[in-house]
Amino acid sequence: MIQTEYLTEKDLEIFAVSYAEYFNAEGDNWTYERAYRRLHQMWNIEDGIGLKAVCGDKICGILQGHLNWFDDAPDLYIQEVLVLREYQSCGIGSRLIKEAEQWGKIRGAMCAFLETISDSRHEKFYGQLGYHTKTDLVYKKKKIVKV
């Protein structure tokens, strides 16, 4: 049985290993320290939410996000959704997202945004949850180099 709970700081220490392993298997170069720092940074954001899915005694997925305030209402920004490979296609990601949306709705959020890889698998998954690609927003990137 899968349970969802709020993330604790101790959970971040445990899950940072799985986080680094997950992305390193895709060709990234994460260390435990960098993974923990990223997870902790998101967890520590004001008006943030951190959820975990627990399968038995293992954290099998996480979601982290926060409210971003504007003049009329906040928006929910989902920064990270990660379900470990062996637990994907079991409804865990959908459950985490729906719980985060409910959390945001209770706090006045009118919209939810997330950033994801643009491929057919992610488009299908998030599309089934009602997310669509925004065409009026553009993600800009500039490489800055140390001097």
Rosetta blueprint (number, residue, H / E / L):
1 M L
2 I E
3 Q E
4 T E
5 E E
6 Y E
7 L L
8 T L
9 E H
10 K H
11 D H
12 L H
13 E H
14 I H
15 F H
16 A H
17 V H
18 S H
19 Y H
20 A H
21 E H
22 Y H
23 F H
24 N H
25 A L
26 E L
27 G L
28 D L
29 N L
30 W L
31 T L
32 Y H
33 E H
34 R H
35 A H
36 Y H
37 R H
38 R H
39 L H
40 H H
41 Q H
42 M H
43 W H
44 N L
45 I L
46 E L
47 D L
48 G E
49 I E
50 G E
51 L E
52 K E
53 A E
54 V E
55 C E
56 G L
57 D L
58 K E
59 I E
60 C E
61 G E
62 I E
63 L E
64 Q E
65 G E
66 H E
67 L E
68 N E
69 W E
70 F L
71 D L
72 D L
73 A L
74 P E
75 D E
76 L E
77 Y E
78 I E
79 Q E
80 E E
81 V E
82 L E
83 V E
84 L L
85 R H
86 E H
87 Y H
88 Q L
89 S L
90 C L
91 G L
92 I H
93 G H
94 S H
95 R H
96 L H
97 I H
98 K H
99 E H
100 A H
101 E H
102 Q H
103 W H
104 G H
105 K H
106 I H
107 R L
108 G L
109 A L
110 M L
111 C L
112 A E
113 F E
114 L E
115 E L
116 T L
117 I L
118 S L
119 D L
120 S H
121 R H
122 H H
123 E H
124 K H
125 F H
126 Y H
127 G H
128 Q H
129 L L
130 G L
131 Y L
132 H L
133 T L
134 K L
135 T L
136 D L
137 L L
138 V L
139 Y L
140 K L
141 K L
142 K L
143 K L
144 I L
145 V L
146 K L
147 V L
